[in-house]
Amino acid sequence: MIMCVEKIWEKFSMPLRGFIKRRVDNDQDVEDILQNVFYKINNNLSSLNETDKIHAWVYTITKNAIADFYRTQKYKSYTVELPDTIISETQDEKTANEEIAQCLKTMIQYLPEKYKQALILTEFHNMTQKELGERMGLSVSGAKSRVQRARGKLKEMLFDCCYLEFDRLGNVIDYRHKYSDCKFC
């Protein structure tokens, strides 16, 4: 599949603008960084060998452009320290993961009672699935099925609510809501 810059712009410009805005305060700087990102995409698109990895490639370029922006800034002194959120990608991942975790905690309350109880007991009270089965009068396989169904329903609710961007390890690196009136997040 051959990607062109126009299609990449259509698909990524809005999510990238939000991604940059969460890391840079000034709207004009956000626009400058976004234009710089697409300049780099345009100049390096031919070097992208695996188009199925376009998301990771675009976000890597964006993170580097944000870091470059902070490196070149000359505010009140000649040196400007990079914010911790730019220096450490793992910190960004933790933040996005933590934000989504808060949404999930809210979503659990909307699950049917039997699924809500299964998740709360196993995920938050560290109960084993065997203990869950004993407590709820289920076989071990019945308890496992209930927890898996609950996780599936929760995952479905999350994907109905948000667009998620994952790294290669499955950590959430960015997200945005599909609807402005999301009742969960």
C-alpha positions, 0 to 999 in steps of 0.5 A: 500500500502506497501512502501519500502525504495528503492521506497521512494529513487527513488521517493524522493531523487532528490527532497529532495536533492534540498530541502536540498540544498536550505537550506544548502550551502555545498554539502557534508553536503547536502549529509550527511543530505540526508543520515541521512534522509533516515536512519531515514526513514528506521528505522521508516517506520514501524511506518507510519500508513497512506502511503497516507501521505508519502510526508508530513512525508518525508518532516517533517523528512527532515526539522527536519534533517536540524534543527538537522544539524544546532544545532550540528554545531560548527563553530567559536563559541560554539553556532550557531543560526538556520537560520530563514528559518529553525526555521519558517516553515511559513517563508518557506511556504511564500517564496515558495508561493511568488516564485510561485506567481511570476511565476503565474504573468508571466503565466497570460501574456500567457493567452488569452486576455479575461481571462488575463483581467478578472484575472488582474482586479479581482485579482490585481485591487480588482474589484468584479466579479459584477463590472467585468461583468458590465465593460465587458458587461457580466452577473454576472454569465458570469463574474464568469465563466470567472474568474473561467475558467481563474483560471483553465487555470492558474492552468493547466499551473502551473501544466504543468510547476512544481511539487508542494508539499503542506501542509495540508492548501494548501500552497506550501512548495516546488516545482521543475520545470518539465523542465529546460527551463520553460519560466514562472519561 
